[in-house]
Amino acid sequence: MSSSVNGRGETVHVVHNWSWTPSTFTVPTDAEDVLGGDGVAPGAELALGAWDVRVLATR
């Protein structure tokens, strides 16, 4: 995972799966899926396909 802060003060997390094997990532805090626009609750598991990426923003 890589993180940075955008101009609105949100921390943007880029979650990668650098593998041919699907995996999951447990979200540690309230977040928003930047590409999908959906809210993601703490403890939710995000499914990551092979070579997948998810972009999350937190305040």
C-alpha positions as a printed NumPy array, in Angstrom:
array([[  0.   ,   0.   ,   0.   ],
       [  1.172,   3.528,  -0.8  ],
       [ -0.334,   6.687,   0.709],
       [ -0.294,  10.427,   0.129],
       [ -2.348,  13.501,   1.09 ],
       [ -4.414,  15.296,  -1.564],
       [ -5.305,  18.997,  -1.783],
       [ -8.465,  18.505,   0.313],
       [ -6.489,  17.054,   3.222],
       [ -7.664,  13.489,   2.605],
       [ -5.193,  10.653,   2.827],
       [ -5.285,   8.652,  -0.392],
       [ -4.285,   4.982,  -0.114],
       [ -3.425,   2.924,  -3.187],
       [ -3.831,  -0.774,  -2.363],
       [ -2.119,  -3.138,  -4.827],
       [ -2.159,  -6.879,  -5.366],
       [  1.101,  -7.622,  -7.199],
       [  0.256, -11.295,  -7.636],
       [ -1.551, -13.745,  -9.901],
       [ -3.44 , -14.969,  -6.796],
       [ -6.576, -13.047,  -5.717],
       [ -6.361, -11.601,  -2.213],
       [ -8.275,  -9.474,   0.294],
       [ -7.449,  -6.301,   2.209],
       [ -9.136,  -5.443,   5.517],
       [ -9.958,  -1.734,   5.703],
       [ -8.755,  -0.339,   9.058],
       [-10.887,   2.853,   9.143],
       [-13.811,   4.595,   7.408],
       [-12.881,   5.179,   3.785],
       [-14.306,   6.042,   0.393],
       [-13.598,   4.039,  -2.752],
       [-12.323,   6.87 ,  -4.968],
       [-12.956,   5.081,  -8.259],
       [-16.351,   3.609,  -7.319],
       [-17.607,   6.399,  -5.039],
       [-18.85 ,   3.957,  -2.384],
       [-18.228,   4.259,   1.338],
       [-16.229,   1.463,   2.946],
       [-16.724,   0.627,   6.63 ],
       [-13.897,  -0.271,   9.006],
       [-13.311,  -4.022,   9.048],
       [-14.689,  -4.499,   5.535],
       [-12.706,  -6.854,   3.337],
       [-11.963,  -5.641,  -0.171],
       [-11.511,  -8.34 ,  -2.783],
       [ -8.486,  -7.775,  -4.996],
       [ -8.135,  -9.771,  -8.185],
       [ -4.853, -10.692,  -9.8  ],
       [ -2.786,  -7.535, -10.423],
       [ -5.659,  -5.423,  -9.082],
       [ -5.585,  -1.979,  -7.498],
       [ -8.034,  -0.081,  -5.276],
       [ -7.857,   3.6  ,  -4.382],
       [ -9.29 ,   4.652,  -1.011],
       [ -9.548,   8.086,   0.638],
       [ -9.818,   8.796,   4.365],
       [-10.263,  12.078,   6.2  ]])
